[in-house]
Every structure is written in C-alpha cells, then in structure tokens.
Amino acid sequence: MITKMSLSKNYLGIITARSGSKGIPNKNIFVINGKPLIQYTIEAALNSYLSENLFVSTDSSEIAKVSKNLGAKAPFLRPIELAADSSSSIDAIIHFLDKMPEFDNVVLLQPTSPLRSHEHINQAIEMFENSKCDSLISTKNIQFNKDYYFNHEEG
C-alpha cells in the first residue's frame, strides 16, 4: 500500500475555479446542501495525499478567500484572460506552474465534481504511481441520450 510518505513524486493538487459562469454566477462558491461547491473538493483533497500541496487557481479574490478559510492555498490570482469562457484548464495549470515549478505531477481537481472523495483521489494517485503511464484521467460511464445532449435541427 502506498502512503503519503512513500510517494515517489511531488504532487500538486490544483483546483481550477474561475468566477465567470454563464449558468450559475459564482457557481464555485454557490452554497449546495449547506456548503460552497468548492468546499466538497477542498475537504476531499485535504484528507488525501494532496493535503500539504493543495492550491486553488482563481481569478476571484472572493473564491480565494473562501478557499483559504477552508484550508487550501491561493497564493495569487489568475489573470482575467486565463479565466474566460474560452480559457482552458491547461492554460491555468501552465500559468500556475510557471510561478511554482517545483512539482513533478499535477492532480487537477475540478470543483464541479463534488461527489469525489479522498479515497478516489488516493486511488488515482496510487494507480498512477503503480503504472508506467505519464497521465491519468478519471471518467464515468453514462446512459447516453442524444436528445439530452444535442439539439436536433432540420438538415
């Protein structure tokens, strides 16, 4: 069994949480079942192998403040151009690593996955450690209903 002390690499846990959202303004700090959405991810990560290296990349001082109060680190704000609808998570991660390059591996934790537990995070890290892979992504099978995901138009 892998323990935090036996990890072979230095891991960065990064939560990407921008303020802009078309559907729900400030969704990352929107309260769901008594907690801001981002709190579910922060709590899971703080109870995982990532507890000492958990950071939030955000363009919002409000999200940064909430995150810090919950135990995550948010040492700087992301530039607004890296928080637009068209911005990618990879751009935010690259920006972060430019400022903090001492990490060997990145674990991207999106705050919009609140059902992820610390066990899921640890299992992913263990799977990565025990593989010869250079990346790992989690997925979930879904019942596919094309009418739910696509808008059909004539032609």
Salt bridges, closest charged atoms under 4 A:
GLU43 OE1 - LYS35 NZ 2.73
GLU52 OE2 - LYS4 NZ 3.67
ASP85 OD1 - ARG18 NH2 2.94
ASP85 OD2 - LYS22 NZ 3.44
GLU119 OE2 - HIS118 NE2 3.36
ASP147 OD1 - HIS152 NE2 3.13
